[in-house]
Amino acid sequence: MKSKIKFLLTPLSIIITLLALSGVCSACMSSYYQPKAPKHLKKH
């Protein structure tokens, strides 16, 4: 049973990591390419 849980958790963690990375990348891209970005997106 434990091996089955591990087998299910591994792809889930990979997907979550990829989603987090893509979210960070898209946020960075949108803040770079939008001159009129909202104030909470601009950190510098």
C-alpha positions in Angstrom: 0.0 0.0 0.0 2.8 2.4 0.8 4.5 1.8 -2.5 1.2 2.7 -4.3 0.9 6.0 -2.4 4.6 6.8 -3.2 3.9 5.9 -6.9 0.9 8.4 -6.9 2.7 11.2 -4.9 5.8 11.4 -7.1 4.0 12.5 -10.4 1.8 14.8 -8.3 4.8 16.6 -6.8 6.4 16.9 -10.2 3.2 18.4 -11.6 2.9 20.8 -8.7 6.6 21.9 -9.1 6.1 22.4 -12.9 2.9 24.4 -12.3 4.7 26.6 -9.7 7.6 27.2 -12.0 5.4 28.0 -15.0 3.3 30.4 -12.7 6.5 32.2 -11.6 7.8 32.4 -15.2 4.5 33.7 -16.5 4.3 36.3 -13.7 7.8 37.5 -14.5 7.1 37.6 -18.3 3.9 39.6 -17.8 5.6 42.1 -15.5 8.4 42.5 -18.0 6.3 42.9 -21.1 3.5 45.0 -19.7 4.5 48.6 -19.3 1.2 49.3 -17.6 1.3 46.5 -15.1 -0.7 46.7 -11.9 1.3 48.2 -8.9 1.3 44.9 -7.0 3.2 43.2 -9.8 5.9 45.7 -10.0 8.5 45.0 -7.3 11.3 47.2 -8.4 
